[in-house]
């Protein structure tokens, strides 16, 4: 199931330099075992991390990714939300 409306994955700052925050959808607040993936424009997973959320805006640091357009997904076995970001 894809997140919609107010239940979406918001990524900021966007564009960024490899450091960004995500606003976690309400359904995932205080959940553990969530999978965060960053996928490049060629479909390759460039970052894959399990998150145990304590707040609604975790900070991510991905200084090893190249500039470009990325798909970011956050999900579990029941639901996945996605958003896009640009790394300069």
VMD Tcl script that draws the C-alpha trace (Angstrom):
set ca {
  {0.00 0.00 0.00}
  {1.35 3.42 -0.94}
  {1.16 6.39 1.42}
  {-1.21 9.14 0.27}
  {-2.39 12.59 1.29}
  {-1.20 13.65 4.74}
  {0.31 10.20 5.22}
  {3.35 10.70 3.01}
  {7.10 10.62 3.47}
  {8.33 14.22 3.52}
  {12.05 14.75 2.93}
  {13.79 18.01 3.81}
  {16.12 19.80 3.01}
  {15.50 19.03 -0.60}
  {17.74 19.49 -2.53}
  {20.52 18.65 -0.08}
  {24.20 17.72 0.17}
  {23.63 14.21 1.54}
  {22.19 15.23 4.91}
  {18.43 15.27 5.25}
  {15.55 14.63 7.62}
  {12.37 12.74 7.03}
  {8.99 13.53 8.51}
  {7.68 10.13 9.46}
  {4.03 9.36 8.61}
  {1.78 9.10 11.68}
  {1.29 5.36 11.12}
  {5.01 4.78 11.75}
  {5.62 6.99 14.78}
  {7.43 5.10 17.58}
  {7.67 1.92 15.48}
  {10.70 -0.34 15.31}
  {12.11 -2.44 12.50}
  {11.28 0.00 9.72}
  {13.34 -0.29 6.55}
  {14.70 2.94 5.01}
  {16.02 2.60 1.47}
  {17.58 5.14 -0.85}
  {17.45 4.13 -4.52}
  {19.29 5.89 -7.33}
  {17.88 6.72 -10.78}
  {19.24 3.43 -12.18}
  {17.24 1.43 -9.59}
  {20.24 0.51 -7.42}
  {19.84 0.55 -3.63}
  {22.59 2.89 -2.41}
  {21.54 2.87 1.25}
  {19.52 0.35 3.26}
  {19.02 0.83 7.00}
  {16.73 -0.50 9.72}
  {15.27 2.27 11.86}
  {13.80 2.17 15.35}
  {11.98 5.47 15.56}
  {11.85 7.55 18.70}
  {10.83 10.83 17.09}
  {9.08 12.04 14.00}
  {12.03 13.63 12.16}
  {15.15 11.45 12.16}
  {18.29 12.85 10.54}
  {20.08 10.87 7.85}
  {23.67 11.42 6.72}
  {24.59 9.95 3.32}
  {27.81 11.69 2.41}
  {28.94 8.85 0.14}
  {26.18 9.20 -2.48}
  {26.77 10.97 -5.78}
  {24.78 14.00 -6.85}
  {21.51 12.96 -8.46}
  {17.83 12.16 -8.08}
  {16.86 9.51 -5.51}
  {13.77 7.62 -4.41}
  {13.51 7.24 -0.63}
  {11.24 4.58 0.86}
  {10.27 3.83 4.44}
  {8.27 0.73 5.17}
  {7.51 -2.51 6.91}
  {5.70 -5.68 5.86}
  {2.33 -3.89 5.92}
  {2.92 -0.54 4.25}
  {5.52 1.54 2.39}
  {5.76 5.30 1.95}
  {8.01 7.00 -0.56}
  {9.35 10.39 -1.56}
  {12.01 11.83 -3.82}
  {15.07 13.93 -3.15}
  {17.88 15.60 -5.05}
  {21.47 15.45 -3.83}
  {23.60 18.30 -5.21}
}
mol new
graphics top color blue
foreach p $ca { graphics top sphere $p radius 0.5 }
foreach p [lrange $ca 0 end-1] q [lrange $ca 1 end] { graphics top cylinder $p $q radius 0.2 }
display resetview
